[in-house]
Amino acid sequence: MKQIISSHLIDYSDDERFCFALHCQECGSEWKSTPIRFSKAGVPPLSEAKRVITETLYQREHAQAKTRAINEAVLHFNSCPLCGKLVCNYCFVICDDLDMCRTCAVRLQETGESVMDSLPDQICIN
């Protein structure tokens, strides 16, 4: 699942912060990760050596932020086992035999409730 999410991540990172997003392939809604500030944001390197260090540090922190975003996204998205779409918790339906996206549930005349409806209030994060 993490690899599926990673392949769909949109990188909104800039020189100041790291932020990633996903779009639900069912409803189109956008989810954004919690932004993380780059540790050297606003601090221009004073030499070529410091520039190299800053760039390396940026790459490291970017990779860490991406991993964190993927771990965060797992709580908000599911992959439909029938059609393979990556869908948000609102569009993923818990059915009796097999959980699936809303489109597949309608097509197969399955009923159930969305993941969001089944989560306790303390876990629901919009």
C-alpha positions in Angstrom: 0.0 0.0 0.0 2.8 2.4 0.8 4.3 1.9 -2.6 1.0 2.6 -4.3 0.7 5.8 -2.2 4.3 6.8 -3.0 3.7 6.5 -6.7 0.7 8.8 -6.6 2.2 11.5 -4.2 2.3 15.0 -5.6 5.3 17.0 -4.3 4.4 20.5 -3.2 7.7 21.1 -1.4 9.7 24.3 -1.8 12.8 25.8 -0.3 11.0 26.5 2.9 8.9 23.5 3.7 8.1 19.9 2.6 4.5 19.1 1.8 2.9 16.3 -0.3 -0.6 15.6 -1.5 -2.8 12.9 -2.9 -6.0 13.1 -4.9 -8.8 10.6 -4.4 -9.4 8.8 -7.7 -13.1 8.5 -6.9 -14.2 12.0 -5.7 -11.2 14.0 -6.7 -10.7 15.5 -3.2 -7.2 16.5 -2.3 -5.4 15.5 0.9 -2.2 17.3 2.0 0.4 16.1 4.4 1.3 18.1 7.5 3.9 20.6 6.2 7.4 20.3 7.7 9.7 23.2 7.7 13.2 22.7 6.2 15.7 23.1 9.1 17.8 25.6 7.0 14.8 27.6 5.6 15.7 31.2 5.2 19.4 30.7 5.9 21.4 31.3 2.7 24.7 29.3 2.5 27.7 31.6 2.9 30.1 29.5 0.8 30.2 26.8 -1.8 30.9 24.2 0.9 27.9 25.3 2.9 25.7 25.2 -0.3 26.7 21.5 -0.8 26.0 20.7 2.8 22.6 22.6 2.7 21.6 20.7 -0.5 22.5 17.4 1.0 20.6 18.2 4.1 17.6 19.3 2.1 17.6 16.0 0.2 17.8 14.0 3.4 15.0 16.0 5.1 12.9 15.8 1.9 13.2 12.0 1.9 12.3 11.9 5.6 9.3 14.2 5.1 8.1 12.0 2.2 8.3 8.9 4.3 6.3 10.7 7.0 3.7 11.8 4.5 3.3 8.3 3.2 2.8 7.0 6.7 0.2 9.8 7.3 -1.6 9.0 4.0 -2.1 5.4 4.9 -4.6 6.6 7.5 -6.6 8.5 4.8 -6.5 6.3 1.7 -7.3 2.8 0.5 -6.6 0.9 -2.7 -9.7 -0.8 -4.1 -8.9 -4.5 -4.6 -11.2 -4.7 -7.6 -10.4 -1.7 -9.8 -7.1 -0.7 -8.1 -8.1 3.0 -7.6 -6.6 4.9 -4.7 -9.5 6.3 -2.9 -10.1 8.4 0.3 -11.8 7.0 3.4 -15.1 8.7 2.3 -15.1 6.7 -0.9 -14.0 3.3 0.4 -16.9 1.1 1.5 -16.8 -1.6 4.2 -18.9 -4.4 2.8 -19.8 -7.9 4.2 -17.3 -9.9 2.1 -14.9 -7.5 0.5 -14.2 -3.8 1.1 -14.1 -1.7 -2.1 -14.5 1.7 -3.6 -18.0 3.2 -4.0 -18.1 2.8 -7.8 -17.3 -1.0 -7.5 -19.9 -1.3 -4.7 -22.6 0.3 -6.8 -21.6 -1.8 -9.9 -21.8 -5.0 -7.9 -24.8 -3.9 -5.9 -23.0 -4.2 -2.6 -23.9 -2.1 0.4 -21.9 -0.9 3.4 -20.7 2.2 5.1 -17.7 4.3 4.3 -14.5 3.9 6.3 -15.1 7.5 7.6 -18.5 6.5 9.0 -16.9 3.6 10.9 -13.9 5.4 12.4 -14.2 6.7 16.0 -14.3 10.5 16.2 -10.8 10.7 17.7 -9.2 9.1 14.6 -11.1 11.1 12.0 -8.8 13.7 10.5 -10.0 15.9 7.6 
